Every structure is written in C-alpha cells, then in structure tokens.
Amino acid sequence: MTRTYVVTGSASGIGAATKGALEATGHRVIGIDLRGADVEADLSTPEGRTEAAARALELAGGVVDGAIACAGISAPVPATIAVNYFGVVEVLTQLLPGLAKSDAPRAAVVSSMASLQPNSAELVEAALAGDEARALAVAGELAAQGPEVGYLVYPSSKRALSRWVRRASITPEWAGASIPLNAVAPGTVITPMTAGLLETPEGRAMVDAAVPMPLNSHQPPESIANLLVWLTSEQNTHMAGQTIYCDGGADATLRGDDIWSWNDPA
C-alpha cells in the first residue's frame, strides 16, 4: 500500500537516501530542505518550521503516514541546537494532526552516537524545557569560547533529542494515539557533512578515536535510511522511545557490556 511520508533534510545525506529508499518501494515523499525540495524552508527559525509543516500538510492532503526528521547540522554554532532539536521537535509536533488521520502513523528522527559524548547539561535542559531563547544564548556562550568548546552544541542537541523522543513517545499525543516515535543514532556516516574530515589520515584518525566502529567502519547513509524506513513502516507496532545505535559498534565499544545495573539493588 502506498503511504505518504514527510522527510526533512531530504536534499542530501541520510535524508536523500531515505527519500530514495521510500520512493523505490512506491511510497510518496514530501521533502523539506533549505533548497532542492518540495518544501523549501529554514528549520532554524520558528517561522520556517511552521511554514514547512503547514505546506507539507497541504501537499499531503492533510494525511501523513510517516514523518522522518533527518535535517541537521554539526557546526559549533547556535544554529545547531535550533535545527537539530527545535527544528525536529516543532516540525514533528505540528505534523501530529496529519499523523493522527493516518491508519498507521509512524515517526522517527535522526539522533547520533554523539548523544553519548560530553555535552552541556545546561543546554540540554534549556532545550528540553522548550526555551529556545535560553538554548541559543547558552550555545552562543559555548561557541564564543572557540570551536573545541563550541562543538559541545552538537552532542548536546542530540542528547536532548534522544531524551525528548524517550519522554514524548509514551505520552497521550504519541503512544496514546498509536503513533510509534523512535530515533536512530548513526556512527560516522559518509556524507558531504563528513567528507572534509575523512579525506585525510589525520582527520580519519581523530574521527575514529571518538567514534570507534569495529563493524564495517564508516557507514553509507543507506544503512540509516533502511532502518528509518522500517521504523516508520506498518511492521513497527510496538517500538517506542528507543534510540537505536546503528553505529558499527561504537555504542557497545564506548559503554561496554553493562547498561542495566543502574537499577540493581545497591
């Protein structure tokens, strides 16, 4: 059965691969991106998000079967928290009326294994509180200290996003409306965003030290796209709130074999 999907970040990288995978199996995709998409909008601003969601709903005829948020940036600048967190949360929330009209609605977002890396607790909490002004201010303070400190904006945005997915997924608006909501966390994906880092031995060594990937090393965007397609298919009936680390083993390498004992008796 043909389903209608909305995919953000559809013009490149994981978003483009996801759009292609869905269309290859006969589904209809409404792409959202800065340029080169059905809906061209700036997801770093509240106005852009509202415009994008409204136009996507209009093109979808009011019914959205699957929403997949792939749009994201990794620069050490405040816009990273605006796009990666608020650009995802607000667009998905505004697509809820369309999802609610589907017989089998699904939603998924792209997080990152960077959600496991050092981050700014203050920035994460500001994002989760929905305080974009405060989040942008904190991110600006980090960015002003140089790229090394400014990079904290990226893992903070992904930590906040994975926490939002876990928190929102079990609410009446999502689970209560039979809408599975989940995240995928890639390792190092071969896209235009990572090309510069991976083109030199020094760059690759730095990336691999932070993101060890013992299984097949750096991954193509299709490895994430295929998982996003399944998560937003009718086959996924009970997975909720998960961040699935499709990362070549980076999560298992960094966190080890015991992620359960937090709840064991002292």
C-alpha distance (Angstrom), angle and dihedral (degrees) to the residues before:
residue distance angle dihedral
M1 . . .
T2 3.79 . .
R3 3.79 113.7 .
T4 3.81 130.1 -167.5
Y5 3.79 116.8 -126.0
V6 3.80 134.4 -173.5
V7 3.81 112.8 -150.7
T8 3.80 122.6 -175.2
G9 3.79 119.3 -153.5
S10 3.81 87.6 28.6
A11 3.80 97.6 151.4
S12 3.81 98.7 71.4
G13 3.79 147.5 7.0
I14 3.79 119.5 2.2
G15 3.80 92.0 -6.6
A16 3.79 93.0 55.9
A17 3.80 91.7 45.9
T18 3.81 90.2 49.9
K19 3.79 92.2 48.8
G20 3.80 89.8 49.6
A21 3.80 93.8 48.2
L22 3.80 92.2 50.7
E23 3.79 94.1 46.4
A24 3.80 91.2 47.4
T25 3.80 88.8 62.4
G26 3.79 93.4 48.3
H27 3.78 102.0 -96.9
R28 3.80 125.2 137.4
V29 3.82 116.0 -118.2
I30 3.79 127.9 -164.3
G31 3.78 106.2 -161.6
I32 3.79 125.8 -152.5
D33 3.80 122.3 -163.1
L34 3.80 142.7 129.8
R35 3.80 89.3 -92.6
G36 3.78 139.4 -11.1
A37 3.80 94.9 43.7
D38 3.80 140.5 103.9
V39 3.80 87.7 -106.9
E40 3.80 116.5 33.4
A41 3.79 111.3 -160.8
D42 3.80 142.3 142.2
L43 3.81 107.8 -116.9
S44 3.80 91.7 -170.0
T45 3.82 89.5 79.6
P46 3.82 132.1 59.4
E47 3.80 89.7 -128.9
G48 3.79 92.2 52.6
R49 3.81 92.2 49.9
T50 3.78 93.2 49.5
E51 3.79 91.5 47.0
A52 3.81 91.7 47.9
A53 3.81 95.0 49.9
A54 3.80 93.6 44.4
R55 3.80 93.3 49.4
A56 3.81 92.5 45.2
L57 3.80 90.8 51.4
E58 3.78 89.6 49.1
L59 3.81 92.8 51.2
A60 3.81 90.2 45.9
G61 3.78 91.5 55.0
G62 3.79 89.7 -117.3
V63 3.82 95.9 -61.6
V64 3.82 123.0 98.4
D65 3.80 118.9 -178.0
G66 3.79 96.8 -177.3
A67 3.81 135.0 16.7
I68 3.80 119.0 -166.3
A69 3.81 120.8 -178.3
C70 3.80 111.3 -156.7
A71 3.81 101.1 146.7
G72 3.78 113.0 116.9
I73 3.80 146.0 133.7
S74 3.80 131.9 -151.7
A75 3.79 104.0 -156.9
P76 3.85 120.4 129.8
V77 3.81 91.3 -112.2
P78 3.83 136.0 104.5
A79 3.82 91.6 -106.8
T80 3.81 87.8 71.7
I81 3.81 92.8 69.9
A82 3.81 90.0 42.0
V83 3.82 93.9 55.4
N84 3.80 101.7 30.3
Y85 3.78 97.6 46.9
F86 3.80 113.5 14.7
G87 3.80 92.5 32.4
V88 3.80 89.4 57.1
V89 3.79 100.9 38.7
E90 3.80 97.0 45.0
V91 3.81 96.0 44.9
L92 3.80 92.8 48.3
T93 3.79 91.9 45.7
Q94 3.80 90.9 50.7
L95 3.81 90.2 49.4
L96 3.82 91.6 55.7
P97 3.84 94.3 95.1
G98 3.79 89.2 57.0
L99 3.79 93.0 44.9
A100 3.79 90.8 49.9
K101 3.83 89.6 60.6
S102 3.82 93.3 56.4
D103 3.79 122.5 96.6
A104 3.81 90.0 -136.1
P105 3.81 110.9 18.1
R106 3.80 120.5 -175.8
A107 3.82 136.5 174.7
A108 3.79 135.2 -168.9
V109 3.78 136.9 171.7
V110 3.78 136.9 -160.5
S111 3.79 112.4 -114.6
S112 3.83 120.7 163.0
M113 3.76 142.3 -128.3
A114 3.81 81.6 -111.5
S115 3.81 83.9 81.0
L116 3.83 83.6 80.1
Q117 3.81 93.6 53.7
P118 3.83 128.8 91.5
N119 3.79 111.1 -70.2
S120 3.78 144.4 167.9
A121 3.80 110.2 -87.8
E122 3.79 89.1 -163.8
L123 3.79 91.7 55.7
V124 3.80 92.9 45.7
E125 3.80 91.9 51.4
A126 3.80 93.1 46.9
A127 3.80 89.5 53.0
L128 3.79 94.2 47.2
A129 3.81 89.2 49.0
G130 3.81 88.7 56.5
D131 3.80 91.2 -120.2
E132 3.79 101.8 141.3
A133 3.79 94.6 169.8
R134 3.79 90.7 56.2
A135 3.80 92.1 43.1
L136 3.80 91.4 52.8
A137 3.79 90.9 48.1
V138 3.81 92.9 51.3
A139 3.79 91.0 45.8
G140 3.80 89.2 50.2
E141 3.79 90.8 52.9
L142 3.81 90.3 51.8
A143 3.81 93.2 46.2
A144 3.82 91.2 50.3
Q145 3.82 89.1 63.0
G146 3.79 92.5 64.0
P147 3.82 136.3 -90.8
E148 3.81 96.2 -64.9
V149 3.81 93.3 58.1
G150 3.78 91.9 31.7
Y151 3.80 90.4 60.0
L152 3.82 87.4 71.8
V153 3.80 86.7 79.3
Y154 3.81 90.6 71.9
P155 3.84 100.7 52.7
S156 3.81 88.2 39.8
S157 3.80 90.4 55.8
K158 3.79 91.6 50.5
R159 3.82 94.4 43.9
A160 3.81 89.1 52.2
L161 3.80 91.3 46.8
S162 3.80 94.4 51.7
R163 3.79 89.8 47.3
W164 3.80 91.0 49.8
V165 3.81 90.7 51.0
R166 3.79 90.5 51.8
R167 3.80 92.3 46.1
A168 3.81 98.4 42.8
S169 3.80 97.6 39.8
I170 3.81 94.6 74.1
T171 3.81 97.4 44.7
P172 3.81 125.8 107.3
E173 3.82 89.5 -105.4
W174 3.81 92.6 60.0
A175 3.82 116.9 15.9
G176 3.78 90.3 22.4
A177 3.79 88.9 56.5
S178 3.84 91.9 46.1
I179 3.82 93.4 -108.7
P180 3.81 113.8 139.0
L181 3.82 110.8 -144.7
N182 3.81 120.1 -168.5
A183 3.81 143.6 150.0
V184 3.78 136.5 -133.4
A185 3.81 119.8 -147.3
P186 3.81 113.7 -157.3
G187 3.76 127.2 -162.2
T188 3.81 117.7 -143.2
V189 3.79 106.8 -24.1
I190 3.80 121.1 -164.4
T191 3.80 101.7 -121.6
P192 3.82 136.8 128.3
M193 3.83 86.9 -91.1
T194 3.84 92.2 62.9
A195 3.82 99.5 31.1
G196 3.79 94.4 96.4
L197 3.80 93.8 51.7
L198 3.79 94.8 46.2
E199 3.80 98.5 47.5
T200 3.83 95.1 80.2
P201 3.83 130.7 53.9
E202 3.82 89.4 -125.7
G203 3.78 92.1 52.3
R204 3.78 93.1 47.7
A205 3.82 91.4 48.8
M206 3.80 91.2 52.0
V207 3.81 92.3 48.4
D208 3.79 93.4 46.3
A209 3.79 92.6 50.0
A210 3.80 90.1 56.8
V211 3.80 96.4 36.5
P212 3.83 110.1 32.0
M213 3.82 109.2 -167.0
P214 3.83 110.5 -175.6
L215 3.82 92.2 170.6
N216 3.83 110.8 75.5
S217 3.83 93.8 -38.8
H218 3.83 120.0 -124.3
Q219 3.77 112.7 21.6
P220 3.80 134.7 -136.6
P221 3.81 117.2 -120.9
E222 3.80 89.3 -112.8
S223 3.82 89.7 70.1
I224 3.80 88.0 65.7
A225 3.80 96.4 35.2
N226 3.80 92.8 57.5
L227 3.80 91.2 52.7
L228 3.80 92.2 47.9
V229 3.80 89.0 51.3
W230 3.81 91.5 54.2
L231 3.81 93.6 45.2
T232 3.79 90.1 55.0
S233 3.79 95.4 42.2
E234 3.79 126.5 100.4
Q235 3.80 88.0 -107.1
N236 3.78 91.7 72.9
T237 3.79 103.5 79.9
H238 3.81 105.3 147.7
M239 3.80 112.1 23.4
A240 3.80 109.6 111.4
G241 3.78 135.4 166.2
Q242 3.78 96.3 1.6
T243 3.78 128.3 143.5
I244 3.78 103.1 -155.8
Y245 3.78 111.4 -155.5
C246 3.81 103.0 -143.1
D247 3.79 90.5 172.5
G248 3.78 112.2 125.9
G249 3.80 90.8 -96.8
A250 3.81 98.6 -52.5
D251 3.81 94.1 129.9
A252 3.81 92.9 48.3
T253 3.80 90.6 47.1
L254 3.79 95.2 49.3
R255 3.82 101.2 37.7
G256 3.79 98.1 34.3
D257 3.77 128.3 -148.5
D258 3.82 101.4 -50.5
I259 3.80 118.1 69.2
W260 3.80 93.3 138.7
S261 3.81 108.1 65.4
W262 3.82 93.5 82.8
N263 3.82 86.6 91.5
D264 3.80 98.4 41.9
P265 3.83 119.0 111.3
A266 3.77 111.6 -88.5
